[in-house]
Structures are given as structure tokens and as C-alpha cells.
Amino acid sequence: MLHLREPRGSRTPQPGREEERGQLGGKVYVTKFTSDRLLLFGATGDLSRRMLLPSLCALDAEGLLDPRIEIIGTARSELDDQGFRNFAREALEQFLPAHRRGGMATFLNRLSFQPLDANRIEGFDALAGKVGTPQEGLSIFLSTAPSLFEPTIHGLAQSGLAGDRVRIGLEKPLGIDLVSSKVINDAVAAAFPEDRIYRIDHYLGKETVQNLLALRFANLMFEPLWNAAHIDHVQITVAETVGLEGRVAFYDDAGALRDMVQNHMLQLLALVAMEPPVSYDATNVRDEKVKVLRSLRKVRGGETVTGQYRAGAIGGQAVPGYDDELGKPSTTETFVAIKAHIDNWRWQGVPFYLRTGKRLPRRTTEIVVQFRSVPHSIFTGRGARTVPNRLVIGIQPSENITLSLMAKVPGLDREGFSLRSIPLDISMPDAFAGPQRRIAYERLLLDLIEGDQTLFVRRDEVEAQWDWVDAIRGEWREHELEPKPYMAGSWGPSAAIALAERDGVTWHE
């Protein structure tokens, strides 16, 4: 059996390696270290194939992984080391551009594999033997079905894979509601303290999401205006063109509200609305986010719209309806729009419009900050009309920041003074042509290995998110609301348009 706990004073820190020690109940423990072992649960799954293995290979190609790090994969698949390496090679050739693979053979040689049925406790001793004894520490990435969280954590603890030099990353979904989320978090907390638990929301690994903090807190011009006195409303849209795409069982149980709003969209909302943290570190950033989430007003009747797509066309190609893809009738929502409010000093009276759905006209994730109109236009008497300023932050597929400003139309103005809204457009790939565009998981995996929790979600954040979302689902159940149909290739049900337009707001498209 592997035990990663070390006696006090048994290890000398490596030169150049950051290490912090704390004391609790007379016991000395390590709070920060760089792992030289990475254990991937669900290593043969779709997430590993598309994101995790390509991210790790890209990091290795750039010399960002410690040369000593070993990567152990585990899943129910009956593979040996070479079989897993062959699996990884195929994934890299399919999902990682050739110029980012570097010495792929070197990376593949880091990989090994141990089959495991997480429901069988006896298999964890063999897994611990495969992991061996790290010199620095072990990081675990757990990507399994929610039903396997408890037995997996129990197995890790029983086999010595949950010691003082072990941290664990948890991929969503972390439950289906607040109650189930607490059960999972309690199970994890029984084996790992909060400072070694890394709950993953991959949106936080996106460069433009992180740039939102830079935009707000590194530029003096925005902060005086970032409040209810100057902002009319905020829109957050996460639109997908795809349908079920192989996620049939999961998605029909989850729906758009739990799949997108509970995690990604509420994290974006928190970053937009948070107060300036004291510093850019995990505790201060997450303290401010959770304050926002706890300030969310419970949604009332008439402040949500749900929909489900019917057959239509995307990009000129005919696509089936949700029931047709699923193979049976369903009342699961594939679209949701919400009018949210934050009851605090900064945002009182400012609506936040959230919208997400599948089979929409185009793939986009964006944040729109709509400023108020000027209180008095000096140009009205000259026939000029002003339009409120608007800040659009594009997150995907294009990363850009666009600020619309009023400017005078060139001319002699004999027929009147003419104004026009013009965009100041910053394309992030153009502005930073040198730096490599990265997969979001590159940053998150590296932070997990090195021990930086800033871009991970704390337990109180998760529970505040679930508390708000559960209240919405309770409202739906109480009023027996069913999704309204919308045609694939449209922007959702007409009621979603009306949700905004009755406030004089038009969705940004």
C-alpha cells in the first residue's frame, strides 16, 4: 500500500521549488508543492481524448511540465501501457495541431495505464502500486460519473492515495442539485482539505475570461462607470449550434439550466459583477465571487423562459428535432433565458439577462455591457441622435473586445450635425500575435500540478450556484412549466425575445 504522508522534516525542498508549510492540531502539512505524478481518472474517455491528453502534450512540448513528471491513466478499459500510448497517439494526431506536438514520443513515454473498476475497492491497491512514490507530490484529475465519486474517493483514501502531498481536481457535474452536490463534496472533504480540492470549470481557463479581470481592474477608466448609475443592463449569451452530440443520457437528465447556467454562466456573471479583490490570489478572488452569487435574487414567475428545439436548419443543413435525436418524447429544456438581479449596492436595479441554448444560429459566448444614455445631449437641436455606449466581450469562437463610441460623421454639417456609433475593436489574436493560443485545460492542468486554486471553484461558490438554480427548478415544477418549441437555427422561443423587449432591451445578435 502506498502512503504519501511523510514524517516531519523528512524532505529538503528542491532549489527553485516553492513550498509552504502550515500547522493544524500539532501536525505539520505541506500546502504548496509541484507534483511529479499526475493520475487521470477517465483516461480513455472523450474529455481525455479531446482535451486532457492534447493539453498535456502541448505543455510538454513547450517545456512547461517538470521533466520528471509521470502521467498515469486509469479507466475500466483493459489496456496496458503500450495500448494507452497508442490510444494517446491517435488522440494527439486528431486533436492537436502538428506544430504543437513537439517530441511526441517523449511525451508518450511519460504515460502508463492501470485498469480500474472504481466500484471494486480491491483494485485501488494495484493502482497505488502503479503510481509509486512521488518525490514531490501527486495530482489527481477525476473525470467520472457522479455515482462513482464516493467509491473513488473511498478507494483513494484506503489505498494511501489521499495523503498530505496529494491534491485532487474534480470535473463537473458535481451533482444534480444542492443536496447531491453536498453529498459529493462531503465525500471529497472526508479525504481532502479544501485547500487541496480543485473544482474545475473549464471556462475559467479561457484567456478572454481571465482577461475580463484585467479589463476591469487594470484600467482606471472602467471602474468608476462599472455600477448601476452608468450601466443599464448586462447580457450573457452562450449559444451552441450542435445538438446532443453523443451526450444523450447525460443531457436529457441535466438540461440547459444545469448543464450551462449553474456553472459556466454564473461564473461569468460573478466575474462581471464582483467587487475588486484585495489581490489576485485564490482566496481574495473567490471571496468576491461568492459574495455576488449569494446576492442573486430568487427568480420570480415570468423571469425565465425555457425551450426545446424542433427540426430546422443550421448553416443551410437540415437537422432533426430534440425528440427525434433522443428517440423518445422529453420535457427537458434545450434553451433557457433568465432575467437575473443582484441585490447589492453596486448592481441594484440592473438586470442581467442570461441566455443559452442548443441548435441556435451560430456558436458564440459573449458578454454585453450596455451603458446608459447620456443624461442630456447637446446635439439634439442640430438633429443628431446619440446611441448608448456598449462593451462586447467575445469569449468564443473569436476572442475580442469591442467598445462602441459615438463619433461625428465627417462633413460640413450644412444639413445638420450627424453622429454615428463606431466600434473600437480589439482582436486578441491580432493584438497578441506572438503568444500561442491555448486549450483552456492547459492552464487548469498546469495550475493543478503546481497548486494554484485561483481559477478553480470553491465549495461555497458551488453551493450558492446550486441554491439559486434549485429555486428556479422549483418554480418550474410548481407552475408545471414545459419548454416552448423553437425551430433549430432560430434564437429560441419568441417568449425569450419578449422577456427582454418588455424592458426595452434587444438581445445582441
JOQUITA-V32850 format. One record per helix or strand of 2 or more residues. SS is the DSSP state (A for helix, B for strand). FROM is the first residue (numbers start at 1). LEN is the number of residues. If there is no record, write none. Layout:
ss | from | len
SS | FROM | LEN
SS | FROM | LEN
//
This chain:
ss | from | len
B | 20 | 5
B | 27 | 6
B | 37 | 5
A | 46 | 16
B | 70 | 6
A | 81 | 15
A | 98 | 3
A | 104 | 5
B | 111 | 5
A | 123 | 9
B | 138 | 5
A | 146 | 13
B | 166 | 6
A | 178 | 12
A | 194 | 3
B | 197 | 4
A | 202 | 4
A | 207 | 11
A | 220 | 4
B | 231 | 9
A | 248 | 26
A | 282 | 13
B | 304 | 7
B | 312 | 3
B | 317 | 3
A | 322 | 5
B | 335 | 8
B | 351 | 7
B | 364 | 8
A | 380 | 3
B | 390 | 7
B | 400 | 9
B | 419 | 9
A | 428 | 4
A | 440 | 11
A | 459 | 20
B | 484 | 4
A | 494 | 8
//
